[in-house]
Amino acid sequence: MANLNNSKSNFTQTLLMVDRDAPMKAFLFVPPCVIFLFVNGVMIFTLRKKTFFKETSRYILFGHMLWVDTLNLIMSVVLYLYGISRLSIMKNVCLILLVAATALFQVSTLNLALMSLERYVAICFPLRHADITTYGRTHMAIGVVWMIGLIQSLSEMIIFYAIDSTNTAMNLFCSRTTLFRLQIYKKLDIAFTCIFFVSVCFIIIFTYASIAIVAKSASGDKVSAKKANKTVLLHLIQLGLGAASILVGVIQEAIFVYTDYMTSLNVMYFCFLVFIIFPRCLSPLIYGLRDQAFSSLFKYYFTCGKGKIKPVVIEGRV
């Protein structure tokens, strides 16, 4: 799956050549990313301040998502600024950047699926939730996610050094089209795209449909059921955007073939923001600010302890 790399490196490769709006687009792109990087940093700091957050599976996965999304945003800013500066770098450095971006994108998508499974167990099997989602099993699941997310990146590195002899230049403009020229890279990308898209979509549909059914069938407290439905809907939107980002590369290729160049650039910029950047910025709002215990502590630390909201004492499960 090379969508993240294609969206960043291929988009920025020709941005300044024909797009006079590139400085304005950069202004609209970089500051929000920096703001959300700061927000993510404060949230990570908040998670590290309470033992309860560090030992509960829900917050462990949330913290992992924050770290991965933060690295994704940093990679986005770096590749974007590098692209509009049109600099050439060593091919080995370019390879590291591209495979790292691919791995982070895949791990981020898989982590969203893992979080949906955790919520599925919590709502559909509440009595077994504590036994299933232990501290050790949660970290083991994160390790499995990273192993799966690194498969394509490691495969591309092995092919690059063992088989690929098309790249003889030491310095080049960093993009998948300039670095990965063999047909096998495209076939590998298509295979992983199909596998990830089908798997993630199946998990999203199954888990959140099950959660919605349980929430609607809850007896007595209709307010809680309604709140659960809203939460599930927000999670589904965010996970849906994450899954849709898998198809960004395919969409961009089709638009590039059937439209003029300026239109394709604008559509690529739109897809880049909506399907890749926006879901990463949306994560803190969905998983952080809607949680009352975490939100209170976050607001306290966000204002450096000067706000009106004081930290709450957490005793047991939220």
Secondary structure as UniProt FT lines:
FT   HELIX           3..5
FT   HELIX           6..10
FT   HELIX           11..13
FT   HELIX           15..18
FT   TURN            20..21
FT   HELIX           22..47
FT   TURN            48..49
FT   HELIX           51..55
FT   HELIX           57..85
FT   STRAND          89..90
FT   HELIX           91..124
FT   TURN            126..128
FT   HELIX           129..132
FT   HELIX           135..149
FT   HELIX           151..162
FT   STRAND          171..172
FT   HELIX           176..179
FT   HELIX           183..216
FT   HELIX           222..244
FT   HELIX           245..247
FT   HELIX           248..258
FT   HELIX           261..271
FT   HELIX           272..277
FT   HELIX           278..287
FT   TURN            288..290
FT   HELIX           292..302
FT   TURN            303..305
//
